[in-house]
Structure formats: C-alpha cells, structure tokens
Amino acid sequence: MGKVFVMDHPLIKHKITFMRDKNTGSKEFRELVKELSMLMGYEVTRNLPLEDIEIETPVSKTTSQVIAGKKLGIVPILRAGLGMVEGMLSLLPAAKVGHVGLYRDPETLEPVEYYCKLPSDVEERELIVVDPMLATGGSAKAAIKFLRDRGATSIKLMCIIAAPEGVKVVQEAHPDVDIYVGGIDEKLNDHAYIVPGLGDAGDRLFGTK
C-alpha cells in the first residue's frame, strides 16, 4: 500500500490557514498556492537518488552529489492543478510539464478525459501529479490511470488539502502511489466539498465559477 505523508512543517500549516480564510482574495490565494507547492515539493523530492561527481571549486577538486535516476515530470489536473505548477518549477526548473483535463459525466458521474498532453518519454520519468484538493478522489484516481495507460510507471500524488474519503479511493485504486498532503480534513459534505476545506480551489485561484 502506498504511503500517506501529512506534512507538519509550521510554514505549511501557517499558509494553509490563510488559504482557508474566505476573505483571502484570488491574488493572495494564488501566491499561497505557489508558496505551498514549493514547500511541499521539498518533501516530495526528499528521497530522490543521488550520485557522486567530481568538480573543481575555486580552492580544490572535490567529490560532490547531484540528482541521479529518473527525470522528473509535473502533471497538474486541470484546472486547479495549474496553480501549483509555478511553485514546483521554481524548485525543479528542468522538469517537464504534462496536463490532464477531466470532467464528470452528469449521468454516470464518472470522470471523462477531455485533454491529455504528456512528455514523450513519460515512461522514463518520475511523475508528480498535482491538484490542490483531494476530495472524492475520482479525478486523481482517473488521472493516474490515464498516465499508466500511456506508459507511466513511477507516480506520486501531491495535494494541499485532502478528505479521508479521497485518500481511501486513491489508495485502493493505486496501492503503489504515495500521497503527499498538507493536511487531511474531517470529511466530505453532501455536495462533495471538503469540510472545513477551503471552498472550490479553481474558483478561488482564477476568480471564476
């Protein structure tokens, strides 16, 4: 079973509090999402493999370490996931960015893919799927399946706020995917909103409904 990492860094907790506040406007909300994505990115990449190389400093030759192993990819789930890309790229400027767009069929309530654009070497990359909210888990579950269908083998999921129901859905569907979250809230309400949550992340990021 994939692990669930709940981040307890004081800066992450502090910034999530201001994200939750209904009086936080779109500009500040976007800045907070960017900052949180960068902070959380440190934890998501904590176990990247390293290799030794020899370099020469202004003083002497030395052996130092650089990141080895698979190349990285960032895959936001449209549209709210877009808000997390800039922060991640600040940390990982060489990463490639893919996009997955989903909508929910009004009759079947199942996620339907309407857009998917990924790096051509997706099977060689470690992919980090990003979405501010993990509510029902349906979108994340489907997005990860779409990535697998295209050859991806190494996938992590990073969300700022999660509901227990969503975590369970992703774990059961993709037991090898580790989940990184800034916090796990109480539950989903009757409208599938996370409680206490922070509302609709996409609406708050972009100022549209």
C-alpha positions in Angstrom: 0.0 0.0 0.0 1.3 3.5 -0.9 2.2 5.7 2.0 0.4 8.9 3.0 2.6 11.7 4.1 0.9 14.5 6.0 3.3 17.5 6.2 3.6 19.1 9.6 6.0 22.0 8.8 4.9 25.2 10.6 5.1 27.3 7.4 2.8 24.8 5.6 0.3 25.0 8.5 0.5 28.8 8.6 -0.1 29.3 4.9 -2.9 26.7 4.7 -4.7 28.7 7.4 -4.7 31.8 5.2 -5.8 29.8 2.2 -8.9 28.6 4.2 -9.9 32.1 5.1 -12.9 33.1 3.0 -11.7 36.7 3.0 -8.4 35.8 1.2 -8.7 37.1 -2.4 -7.6 35.5 -5.6 -4.2 37.3 -5.8 -3.2 36.2 -2.3 -4.7 32.7 -2.8 -2.6 32.2 -5.9 0.5 33.3 -4.1 -0.2 31.0 -1.2 -0.7 28.0 -3.6 2.6 28.8 -5.3 4.4 29.0 -2.0 2.9 25.9 -0.6 3.7 23.9 -3.7 7.3 24.9 -3.4 7.4 24.0 0.3 5.7 20.7 -0.2 7.9 19.9 -3.2 10.9 19.7 -0.8 9.2 16.8 1.0 8.0 15.1 -2.2 11.6 15.1 -3.6 13.3 14.2 -0.3 14.2 10.6 -1.4 15.4 11.4 -4.9 18.6 9.3 -5.6 22.0 10.9 -5.7 25.2 10.1 -7.5 28.8 11.3 -6.9 30.6 13.5 -9.4 34.0 15.2 -9.3 34.1 19.0 -9.6 36.6 21.7 -9.0 35.9 24.5 -6.6 37.9 27.8 -6.6 40.0 26.1 -3.9 40.4 22.4 -4.9 38.9 19.4 -6.5 36.2 17.6 -4.6 33.6 14.9 -4.9 30.0 16.2 -4.6 26.5 14.9 -5.3 23.9 15.6 -7.9 20.4 14.1 -8.5 20.5 10.8 -10.4 17.9 8.3 -11.5 14.7 9.1 -13.4 14.0 12.5 -14.8 11.0 14.4 -13.3 7.6 15.4 -14.7 4.9 17.6 -13.2 1.3 16.8 -14.2 -1.4 19.2 -13.0 -5.0 18.1 -13.1 -6.9 20.9 -14.9 -7.9 23.4 -13.9 -7.0 24.0 -10.3 -3.7 22.0 -10.6 -2.3 24.7 -12.8 -1.9 26.9 -9.7 0.7 24.5 -8.3 2.9 24.4 -11.4 4.9 27.6 -10.9 5.9 26.8 -7.4 7.1 23.3 -8.4 9.0 24.6 -11.4 10.8 27.1 -9.1 12.1 24.1 -7.3 12.5 21.8 -10.3 13.2 24.0 -13.3 14.3 21.1 -15.5 11.1 19.1 -15.0 8.8 18.7 -18.0 5.1 19.6 -17.5 2.2 17.4 -18.7 -1.5 18.2 -18.4 -4.6 16.1 -17.7 -8.1 17.5 -18.2 -11.1 15.8 -16.7 -14.8 16.4 -16.3 -17.5 14.5 -14.6 -20.2 12.9 -16.8 -23.5 14.3 -15.4 -25.3 11.0 -15.9 -22.7 8.4 -14.9 -20.8 10.7 -12.5 -17.6 9.1 -13.9 -14.5 11.2 -14.8 -14.1 11.6 -18.5 -10.8 12.7 -20.1 -11.0 15.7 -22.4 -7.3 16.6 -22.6 -4.1 14.8 -22.0 -0.7 16.1 -23.1 2.4 14.4 -21.6 6.2 14.3 -22.2 7.1 11.9 -25.0 9.3 9.9 -22.6 6.7 9.6 -19.8 7.7 6.0 -19.1 11.2 7.2 -18.1 10.1 9.9 -15.7 9.0 10.1 -12.1 5.7 12.0 -12.3 4.3 14.2 -9.6 0.5 14.7 -10.1 -0.6 17.9 -8.5 -4.1 19.1 -7.5 -4.9 21.4 -4.6 -7.8 19.3 -3.4 -8.3 15.6 -3.0 -12.0 15.4 -2.3 -13.8 12.3 -3.6 -10.6 11.0 -5.2 -12.4 10.4 -8.5 -10.3 12.8 -10.6 -7.0 11.8 -9.1 -7.8 8.1 -9.5 -8.7 8.6 -13.1 -5.8 10.9 -13.9 -3.3 8.3 -12.5 -5.0 5.6 -14.6 -4.6 7.8 -17.8 -0.9 8.2 -17.0 -0.5 4.4 -16.6 -2.3 3.8 -19.8 0.3 5.9 -21.5 3.2 4.0 -20.0 4.0 5.9 -16.8 5.3 3.6 -14.0 6.5 5.9 -11.3 3.8 8.3 -10.0 3.3 10.4 -6.8 0.3 12.5 -5.9 0.6 15.9 -4.2 -2.4 17.8 -2.8 -2.7 20.6 -0.4 -5.9 19.5 1.4 -7.4 16.0 1.4 -10.6 14.3 2.7 -10.3 10.8 4.2 -12.7 9.5 1.5 -10.4 10.7 -1.3 -7.3 9.2 0.2 -9.0 5.9 0.6 -10.2 5.9 -3.0 -6.7 6.6 -4.4 -5.1 4.1 -2.1 -7.5 1.3 -3.1 -7.2 2.0 -6.9 -3.4 2.7 -7.0 -1.8 1.0 -3.9 1.7 1.7 -5.1 1.2 5.5 -5.4 2.5 7.6 -2.4 0.2 10.5 -1.4 1.6 13.8 -0.1 -0.8 16.2 1.6 -0.6 19.4 3.6 -3.5 18.3 5.8 -6.3 15.8 6.0 -9.6 17.3 6.9 -12.7 15.9 8.7 -14.9 14.7 5.9 -16.9 15.4 2.7 -20.3 17.1 2.9 -23.4 16.2 0.9 -22.1 18.3 -2.0 -18.7 16.6 -2.0 -16.9 19.6 -0.6 -14.2 19.0 1.9 -15.1 20.1 5.5 -13.8 22.5 6.7 -11.7 22.7 3.4 -11.2 26.0 1.6 -14.1 26.1 -0.9 -13.5 25.5 -4.7 -9.8 25.9 -5.3 -10.2 26.5 -9.0 -12.8 29.3 -8.4 -10.6 30.9 -5.8 -7.4 30.7 -7.9 -8.9 32.2 -11.1 -11.8 34.3 -9.8 -14.3 32.4 -11.9 -17.2 30.0 -11.2 
